[in-house]
Amino acid sequence: MIAFPGSLISNLLCQNPGVYYIKAMDDFRNAIFCTDFIKQLPQTGGPFIVLIFFICLHINYAAAADNHPKPGKTPDRIVTVGTDHDYPPFEYVDEQGSAQGFNIDLLKSIAETMGLTLKITTGPWKEIRSALENGQVNMVSGMYYSPERNMNVDFSVPFIQVHLSMFTRDDSGFHKISELKNKEIIVQTGDIMHDYVLSTQITPKIIEVDNTLDGIRLLASGKHDAALLPNLQGQYFLRKYDITNIRAVQPVIIGQKYCFAVTEGDRELIDMLDQGLSILKASGKYREIREHWFGVLEGTNYPLHYRTVLGILLCLILMLLISWFWTWTLRRLVRKKTRQLADELSERKQAEKEKEALEERLRQVHKMEAIGTLAAGIAHDFNNILSAIVGYAQLARQETDSESRAYKDMTAVLESADRAKKLIRQILTYSRGTKQEQQAEHLSFLIKGGMQLLKTSLPANVEIITDLQAKTDLILANATQIHQILINLVINSAHAIGLNQGRIEIRLRNIELTQKTVSVPPLMPGTYVELTLTDTGHGIDKSIQERIFDPFFTTKQRGQGTGMGLSLVHGIVKDHGGQIQVKSRLNQGTSFHIIFPVYTGAQVEIDAPAPIMGGSERILFIDDEKDVVDVWERILTSLGYQVTASESPRTAMDLFQQSPEKFDVIITDLDMPQINGLSLIRAVKDIRPDIRIIVHSGIKTREYEQGAADLDITCFLQKPVSIEKMTQALQK
C-alpha cells in the first residue's frame, strides 16, 4: 500500500475545512514528490490512487464547508488590536489617521468572515508589543515568530513568509552578515532583527530606530554600516522614495514566519484567525489582498482561475508521467530479469573459476610479502655485519704500507664487501618491487657484472657464450634492475635445459627502428641496442606464449616458482622505455629479444674519491651492535673527532638530556631496542632543534621515509659506509 503521511490523513478527515484544507494540500504536495512515494507507485496502481485522493479531498471539503457556520451566524466578539503605526506596507497610519496596510486589510477580511468586531489601536512597535505581553490588547496584527516570543504570547499559523535581509550602501564593501562583526548595525527597536543581533552578539554597536524608514534614511545618508530589515519593506521604501545608493545584499533569515499574535492562552481567538485565514486562501481573497500590496515587489501573478487550470493540467501531466514511468520501469525490470536468468549459469561458473584464480594469486602475494619481510630483516642484519667488516678492514688498511701485500688484501676485502652490499640492495629491490633511479650505463659492462653474480648459480652442464660487440651500448638504466633481467632469464633458460647438455648465448647488437618498423606505439624511431638471450632448452608451447608475462603465471610444479619472474622482467623493460619479445619452438629452444633506446644525453662524470678529512666535532654515536660501535669509535677518534659511543639508546638519551650542549652531531641507527631511532631523533630535536643528525642504518624503511620528512635530518647513510662518505657527511 501507499503510505500517506499521518498529518495528511488527519487533515483530510478533519471537520474544520477552513483551517485544514490548505494544510492537507501542502501535506499532499510534500507526499507526492517524496522518493518513497514515487517508488511505491509502480507496485500499487499509483496514478489511480492519486486521482481518487483528489476527488475525496474536494468532496470532503465541500461537505464540511456546507456544515460550517456562515459569517454572521456566530455572535460578534470585540477584539482589541495593536498595530505598529509606521511599518509599511504591512501596517501603518495614513494621512487621515486610519490604519492601513497588508496586515490590516487581511485582518479586516478575516473579521468579516468570522464575525469579529475589531477595535484597532496604533502606536510605536515597542509600546504595541509591551501592551500585548501585558494583556492590554487582545492581539497584534503582525509579529515575527520565534521560540523566545512564543513563551509570552501565542501565534497563529503564518500568513506570509518574510525574507529579512541585510541592506548596505553600494560603496560599503560588505557582502555577508559575518563581515559586520563589531560594526554599527541599524535595527528597529523590539523587531525580530533586534532580537537576532542581541542573541548572536555579532556587535555591541546596535543603532535602534523607531521605524524602518528612519533606518533606511540613516543608512542612505552615509551613517552607520548596515541595516537589518524585512526585504519587502526595505524594497518598498527604496522604490517609494527613489533611493538608489542602497541595496539588499543577502537574506539573513530566510522565510521568517510572520503571524498574528494573541495574548497567551487565548486559543479561541487563535482558532478563529486560523480558520478565517484558511477560508480566505481557499476563496482567493488572500491572493487578491497580497497582490494589491506586494504585486509590484513580488511580481505579477496570473488570475486565480488561470492558476487553477494550470494546476489541474500539471496534476494530469504528473499522473501521465507517473503512469509512463511505472510502465517503463516494469518493462525494464522484466528485460533485466530475463537477461539475468539467461546469464546466471555462465556467470556462476566463471565466478568460480575466477575465485580459484584469485585465491591462488592471493597465496602468491602473501608468499611474496613474507619473502620481502624476510629479505628486509636479513639485509638489516647482514649490513650490520658488513659494517663491522668494512670498518675494521679500513682501519687495517690505513695502518699498512700501500705497497704491501696486506694493503692489497684489505683492498680486495673492501671490494668484496662492496659487491656484497650491492647484492643486498638487489635482493631488497627484487623482494619489494621498488622503483629505482636510472643513470647512463654501458649495457655490456652491466651484463659482465651480472654474469659474475651468476657463475656460482649455474650447473656445469650449461655453457655460456657471450658476444657483446655492439658499437653503441650506452643506455639510461638502473644497474640492479638490469641484473634482475639477466638473472631471471638465465635461470629460466638453465631450468629449461635441465640435466641435458646445453648452452645459453647472450648477444648485443645495434638496430635502427624507422617509422615503418616500429611495432609498438610507445617506441619511437631511432637507434636501439638489442639484447638477445637464446637457449637450447625444451621451448615454450605457442598456446601459452602470450601469457608468460602475466603475474603469477607459471608452468612449473608447485613449490618450484612463483610465476613472478618474467612479469618482473616485462615491467623493468617497460620502465626503461624498451620492448621484450619471445620466440620459441617446442624442443628447439627459446629466444628473448629485448631492445633499449640508446642514450644520447650527457654522461654523469664519476667523481674522484674524496680525501678523508678529520675534524674536532663532538659526536654522540649510537648503535646497538657492539662491533659497529667499537670500529666507528676508533675510526672517528683517529680522525680527531671527540666521540661518545653507546650501545644503549636509552643511556645515550640520558647523556644528551644531561648535557645537550655537549654534542655537535648525533650519529644513530634506526632499528634498536628500548627506543627506536625515529623516536630518539624526535626527543633530541625537541631539546635542541639545531643539532645535526646523521642516520646510519642497515636499511631505509618505509616508516623512516614517512616519519623523517619533518625532522630536518642531515643525511641518511646505509651500512656499510666508507670512511670517505662518513667524513663527507660530517663536513656538511
C-alpha positions, 0 to 999 in steps of 0.5 A, spaced: 500 500 500 501 507 499 503 510 505 500 517 506 503 521 511 499 521 518 498 529 518 495 528 511 490 523 513 488 527 519 487 533 515 483 530 510 478 527 515 478 533 519 471 537 520 474 544 520 475 545 512 477 552 513 483 551 517 485 544 514 484 544 507 490 548 505 494 544 510 492 537 507 494 540 500 501 542 502 501 535 506 499 532 499 504 536 495 510 534 500 507 526 499 507 526 492 514 528 490 517 524 496 522 518 493 518 513 497 512 515 494 514 515 487 517 508 488 511 505 491 507 507 485 509 502 480 507 496 485 500 499 487 496 502 481 499 509 483 496 514 478 489 511 480 490 512 487 492 519 486 486 521 482 481 518 487 485 522 493 483 528 489 476 527 488 475 525 496 479 531 498 474 536 494 468 532 496 470 532 503 471 539 503 465 541 500 461 537 505 464 540 511 464 547 508 456 546 507 456 544 515 460 550 517 457 556 520 456 562 515 459 569 517 454 572 521 451 566 524 456 566 530 455 572 535 460 578 534 466 578 539 470 585 540 477 584 539 482 589 541 488 590 536 495 593 536 498 595 530 505 598 529 503 605 526 509 606 521 511 599 518 509 599 511 506 596 507 504 591 512 501 596 517 501 603 518 497 610 519 495 614 513 494 621 512 487 621 515 489 617 521 486 610 519 490 604 519 492 601 513 496 596 510 497 588 508 496 586 515 490 590 516 486 589 510 487 581 511 485 582 518 479 586 516 477 580 511 478 575 516 473 579 521 468 579 516 468 572 515 468 570 522 464 575 525 469 579 529 468 586 531 475 589 531 477 595 535 484 597 532 489 601 536 496 604 533 502 606 536 510 605 536 512 597 535 515 597 542 509 600 546 504 595 541 508 589 543 509 591 551 501 592 551 500 585 548 505 581 553 501 585 558 494 583 556 492 590 554 490 588 547 487 582 545 492 581 539 497 584 534 496 584 527 503 582 525 509 579 529 515 575 527 515 568 530 520 565 534 521 560 540 523 566 545 516 570 543 512 564 543 513 563 551 509 570 552 504 570 547 501 565 542 501 565 534 497 563 529 499 559 523 503 564 518 500 568 513 506 570 509 513 568 509 518 574 510 525 574 507 529 579 512 535 581 509 541 585 510 541 592 506 548 596 505 550 602 501 553 600 494 560 603 496 560 599 503 564 593 501 560 588 505 557 582 502 555 577 508 552 578 515 559 575 518 563 581 515 559 586 520 562 583 526 563 589 531 560 594 526 554 599 527 548 595 525 541 599 524 535 595 527 528 597 529 527 597 536 523 590 539 523 587 531 525 580 530 532 583 527 533 586 534 532 580 537 537 576 532 543 581 533 542 581 541 542 573 541 548 572 536 552 578 539 555 579 532 556 587 535 555 591 541 554 597 536 546 596 535 543 603 532 535 602 534 530 606 530 523 607 531 521 605 524 524 602 518 524 608 514 528 612 519 533 606 518 533 606 511 534 614 511 540 613 516 543 608 512 542 612 505 545 618 508 552 615 509 551 613 517 552 607 520 554 600 516 548 596 515 541 595 516 537 589 518 530 589 515 524 585 512 526 585 504 519 587 502 519 593 506 526 595 505 524 594 497 518 598 498 521 604 501 527 604 496 522 604 490 517 609 494 522 614 495 527 613 489 533 611 493 538 608 489 545 608 493 542 602 497 541 595 496 539 588 499 545 584 499 543 577 502 537 574 506 539 573 513 533 569 515 530 566 510 522 565 510 521 568 517 514 566 519 510 572 520 503 571 524 498 574 528 499 574 535 494 573 541 495 574 548 497 567 551 492 562 552 487 565 548 486 559 543 479 561 541 481 567 538 487 563 535 482 558 532 478 563 529 484 567 525 486 560 523 480 558 520 478 565 517 485 565 514 484 558 511 477 560 508 480 566 505 486 562 501 481 557 499 476 563 496 482 567 493 481 573 497 488 572 500 491 572 493 487 578 491 489 582 498 497 580 497 497 582 490 494 589 491 500 590 496 506 586 494 504 585 486 509 590 484 515 587 489 513 580 488 511 580 481 505 579 477 501 573 478 496 570 473 488 570 475 486 565 480 482 561 475 488 561 470 492 558 476 487 553 477 487 550 470 494 550 470 494 546 476 489 541 474 493 540 467 500 539 471 496 534 476 494 530 469 501 531 466 504 528 473 499 522 473 501 521 465 508 521 467 507 517 473 503 512 469 509 512 463 514 511 468 511 505 472 510 502 465 517 503 463 520 501 469 516 494 469 518 493 462 525 494 464 525 490 470 522 484 466 528 485 460 533 485 466 530 479 469 530 475 463 537 477 461 539 475 468 536 468 468 539 467 461 546 469 464 546 466 471 549 459 469 555 462 465 556 467 470 556 462 476 561 458 473 566 463 471 565 466 478 568 460 480 573 459 476 575 466 477 575 465 485 580 459 484 584 464 480 584 469 485 585 465 491 591 462 488 594 469 486 592 471 493 597 465 496 602 468 491 602 475 494 602 473 501 608 468 499 611 474 496 610 479 502 613 474 507 619 473 502 620 481 502 619 481 510 624 476 510 629 479 505 628 486 509 630 483 516 636 479 513 639 485 509 638 489 516 642 484 519 647 482 514 649 490 513 650 490 520 655 485 519 658 488 513 659 494 517 663 491 522 667 488 516 668 494 512 670 498 518 675 494 521 678 492 514 679 500 513 682 501 519 687 495 517 688 498 511 690 505 513 695 502 518 699 498 512 704 500 507 700 501 500 705 497 497 704 491 501 701 485 500 696 486 506 694 493 503 692 489 497 688 484 501 684 489 505 683 492 498 680 486 495 676 485 502 673 492 501 671 490 494 668 484 496 664 487 501 662 492 496 659 487 491 656 484 497 652 490 499 650 491 492 647 484 492 643 486 498 640 492 495 638 487 489 635 482 493 631 488 497 629 491 490 627 484 487 623 482 494 619 489 494 618 491 487 621 498 488 622 503 483 629 505 482 633 511 479 636 510 472 643 513 470 647 512 463 650 505 463 654 501 458 649 495 457 655 490 456 659 492 462 652 491 466 651 484 463 659 482 465 657 484 472 651 480 472 654 474 469 659 474 475 653 474 480 651 468 476 657 463 475 656 460 482 648 459 480 649 455 474 650 447 473 656 445 469 652 442 464 650 449 461 655 453 457 655 460 456 657 464 450 657 471 450 658 476 444 657 483 446 660 487 440 655 492 439 658 499 437 653 503 441 651 500 448 650 506 452 643 506 455 639 510 461 638 504 466 638 502 473 644 497 474 640 492 479 634 492 475 638 490 469 641 484 473 634 482 475 633 481 467 639 477 466 638 473 472 631 471 471 632 469 464 638 465 465 635 461 470 629 460 466 633 458 460 638 453 465 631 450 468 629 449 461 635 445 459 635 441 465 640 435 466 641 435 458 647 438 455 646 445 453 648 452 452 645 459 453 648 465 448 647 472 450 648 477 444 648 485 443 647 488 437 645 495 434 638 496 430 635 502 427 627 502 428 624 507 422 617 509 422 615 503 418 618 498 423 616 500 429 611 495 432 609 498 438 606 505 439 610 507 445 617 506 441 619 511 437 624 511 431 631 511 432 637 507 434 636 501 439 641 496 442 638 489 442 639 484 447 638 477 445 638 471 450 637 464 446 637 457 449 637 450 447 632 448 452 625 444 451 621 451 448 615 454 450 608 451 447 605 457 442 598 456 446 601 459 452 606 464 449 602 470 450 601 469 457 608 468 460 608 475 462 602 475 466 603 475 474 603 469 477 603 465 471 607 459 471 608 452 468 612 449 473 610 444 479 608 447 485 613 449 490 618 450 484 616 458 482 612 463 483 610 465 476 613 472 478 619 472 474 618 474 467 612 479 469 618 482 473 622 482 467 616 485 462 615 491 467 623 493 468 623 493 460 617 497 460 620 502 465 626 503 461 622 505 455 624 498 451 620 492 448 621 484 450 619 479 445 619 471 445 620 466 440 620 459 441 619 452 438 617 446 442 624 442 443 628 447 439 629 452 444 627 459 446 629 466 444 628 473 448 629 479 444 629 485 448 631 492 445 633 499 449 633 506 446 640 508 446 642 514 450 644 520 447 644 525 453 650 527 457 654 522 461 654 523 469 662 524 470 664 519 476 667 523 481 674 522 484 674 519 491 674 524 496 680 525 501 678 523 508 678 529 512 678 529 520 675 534 524 674 536 532 666 535 532 663 532 538 659 526 536 654 522 540 654 515 536 649 510 537 648 503 535 646 497 538 651 492 535 657 492 539 662 491 533 659 497 529 660 501 535 667 499 537 670 500 529 666 507 528 669 509 535 676 508 533 675 510 526 672 517 528 677 518 534 683 517 529 680 522 525 680 527 531 673 527 532 671 527 540 666 521 540 661 518 545 659 511 543 653 507 546 650 501 545 644 503 549 639 508 546 636 509 552 643 511 556 645 515 550 638 519 551 640 520 558 647 523 556 644 528 551 638 530 556 644 531 561 648 535 557 645 537 550 650 542 549 655 537 549 654 534 542 655 537 535 652 531 531 648 525 533 650 519 529 644 513 530 641 507 527 634 506 526 632 499 528 634 498 536 631 496 542 628 500 548 627 506 543 627 506 536 631 511 532 625 515 529 623 516 536 630 518 539 631 523 533 624 526 535 626 527 543 633 530 541 630 535 536 625 537 541 631 539 546 635 542 541 632 543 534 639 545 531 643 539 532 645 535 526 643 528 525 646 523 521 642 516 520 646 510 519 642 504 518 642 497 515 636 499 511 631 505 509 624 503 511 618 505 509 616 508 516 623 512 516 621 515 509 614 517 512 616 519 519 623 523 517 620 528 512 619 533 518 625 532 522 630 536 518 635 530 518 642 531 515 643 525 511 641 518 511 647 513 510 646 505 509 651 500 512 656 499 510 659 506 509 666 508 507 670 512 511 670 517 505 662 518 505 662 518 513 667 524 513 663 527 507 657 527 511 660 530 517 663 536 513 656 538 511 
